[in-house]
Amino acid sequence: MSFQIERGLFKFDFNDHHAVIGVPVDADVKEVRKRYLKIARRLHPDSCKAASDSEKKLANQLLSKLVNPAYEQLSQGNNRDYLVTLGHMGRRLAAEGAKIPLASEAAKQLFRSGANLDNAYKSVVQKLATTQYDSLDQVLDKIAEISELNMVYLMLSKGELQKSPDRRPEARTPTGVSPKGSQTDPPGRKKDPNAPTPPGTAARPVSPLPDSGLTRAAEYIRRAEGYMAKNNFAAAVLELREALKLDPNNSRCHSLLGASFLKQNQATMAKVHLNKALQLNPNDELALKGKKHLDALQNTNGGQKSAPPPTSGTQSDQSGKSRGGGLFGGLFGGKKK
């Protein structure tokens, strides 16, 4: 059984693991584990109190296909990429807030909470979570409602989650003063771009070209490729969607989106972007590979189910990073179209 949720963060092609577990987006590992154990006792076949076999089957599917994967992600000590994606999502939502409709009354009230945002958000999430898995036929609606609250919170906080020790905010200093108090170049003085940066002074990026839409689109694509190299395809999708807003006819961007969706078993979305990429550039190598693999899957199982692209020929080191071979073999560092 496939569980489709179309509200909250899910409608941005993002798996909201916090909503599935029923915890705030800044919950720590201890809080996640405590909540997971309660859900597991409710849904596990050995302890499930469902009245019928069909309910027990549904409970087991919810546990294995939704809850367990969410817990595995949130309980990892190295889930930095997921948190970075959440922060990026918050900044994106903050920019588009007025355009995003809210369905639940709880989300609308949270949007109007003002300075009481943190307390109001955590209170309502906790309240919904207490009955989240009581009625199995309403679980997806509850997850969607919590995800919508997460969306509003990220939107209003602009993705600023609770800071962990390795995510300290950058120091903000007055113009012309470095973080250590030393004076930088006074306004108006020209500085040699090749001169070394003095110790303690933040380097200033030099933009050789005007900040055009195409230049910024290329930056989004570059970051997406970095996420894809780390198998963080949800984050890659966010970057590529931003790139398409600036350069909608970029075949490279469409082929990367198609590949990212294919890796997430979203065959319909993959097909849309792979076809668009080939329409723009019939020789797009990645789009051709992705389309061939997608066609093979549909011919094999009648298009009812998708699967991850094959990884035969891919070698992996001990850290789990793949190199060479597979659908993404030789993908990065290639010429952008």
Order of alpha helices (4+ residues) and beta strands (2+ residues): alpha-alpha-alpha-alpha-alpha-alpha-alpha-alpha-alpha-alpha-alpha-alpha-alpha-beta-beta
